Amino acid sequence: MAGTYIGVTLLTVWVAGEQYFLLGNDYTFSLLAGTALLLVAAAVWLISHYRYPFNASRAVFAACYFAGHFLIVRSLYL
């Protein structure tokens, strides 16, 4: 289950990166930054849940998750 989640997140980052390097406008940059932040949030969650729990994991996860979704929604209005 966790492998599928990371795989789909990597796929979205890849597609957003392709669009950014092809078009290079504010819309695609916002998508790329948002998906990259969601990937960081997923990685932090997986590391803290399965490998090495650390105290700030919930704060880092929440900040990256919120900022990633904010940037993706922001791209809808650009």
C-alpha positions as CSV (number, residue, x, y, z in Angstrom):
1,M,0.0,0.0,0.0
2,A,2.8,2.5,0.9
3,G,4.7,1.5,-2.2
4,T,1.7,2.4,-4.4
5,Y,1.2,5.7,-2.6
6,I,4.9,6.7,-3.2
7,G,4.7,5.4,-6.8
8,V,1.7,7.5,-7.6
9,T,3.2,10.5,-5.9
10,L,6.4,10.1,-8.0
11,L,4.3,9.8,-11.1
12,T,2.6,13.1,-10.4
13,V,5.9,14.8,-9.7
14,W,7.2,13.4,-13.0
15,V,4.2,14.6,-15.0
16,A,4.3,18.0,-13.4
17,G,8.0,18.3,-14.0
18,E,7.6,17.4,-17.7
19,Q,4.9,20.1,-18.0
20,Y,7.1,22.7,-16.3
21,F,10.1,22.0,-18.5
22,L,7.9,22.0,-21.6
23,L,5.9,25.2,-20.9
24,G,7.7,27.0,-18.1
25,N,5.0,29.3,-16.8
26,D,3.6,30.1,-13.3
27,Y,0.9,27.5,-13.5
28,T,3.2,24.6,-14.1
29,F,5.8,25.8,-11.6
30,S,3.0,25.9,-8.9
31,L,2.1,22.3,-9.9
32,L,5.6,21.1,-9.7
33,A,6.3,22.8,-6.4
34,G,3.1,21.5,-4.9
35,T,3.7,17.9,-6.0
36,A,7.3,18.0,-4.8
37,L,6.1,19.2,-1.4
38,L,3.5,16.3,-1.3
39,L,6.4,13.9,-2.1
40,V,8.4,15.3,0.8
41,A,5.4,15.0,3.1
42,A,4.9,11.3,2.0
43,A,8.6,10.6,2.5
44,V,8.6,12.2,6.0
45,W,5.6,10.2,7.0
46,L,7.0,6.9,5.7
47,I,10.3,7.5,7.4
48,S,8.8,8.4,10.7
49,H,6.2,5.6,10.6
50,Y,8.3,2.7,9.4
51,R,12.0,3.6,10.0
52,Y,13.0,6.3,12.4
53,P,10.4,8.1,14.4
54,F,11.3,11.7,15.3
55,N,9.5,14.4,17.2
56,A,9.1,17.0,14.5
57,S,7.7,14.5,11.9
58,R,4.1,15.5,12.4
59,A,4.9,19.2,12.1
60,V,7.0,18.7,8.9
61,F,4.4,16.4,7.4
62,A,1.5,18.9,8.1
63,A,3.5,21.9,6.8
64,C,4.5,20.2,3.6
65,Y,1.1,18.6,3.1
66,F,-0.8,21.9,3.6
67,A,1.7,23.9,1.4
68,G,1.6,21.3,-1.4
69,H,-2.2,21.3,-1.6
70,F,-2.2,25.1,-1.4
71,L,0.1,25.4,-4.4
72,I,-1.9,22.8,-6.4
73,V,-5.1,24.7,-5.7
74,R,-3.3,28.0,-6.5
75,S,-2.4,26.6,-9.9
76,L,-6.1,26.3,-10.7
77,Y,-6.6,30.1,-10.3
78,L,-3.6,31.2,-12.4
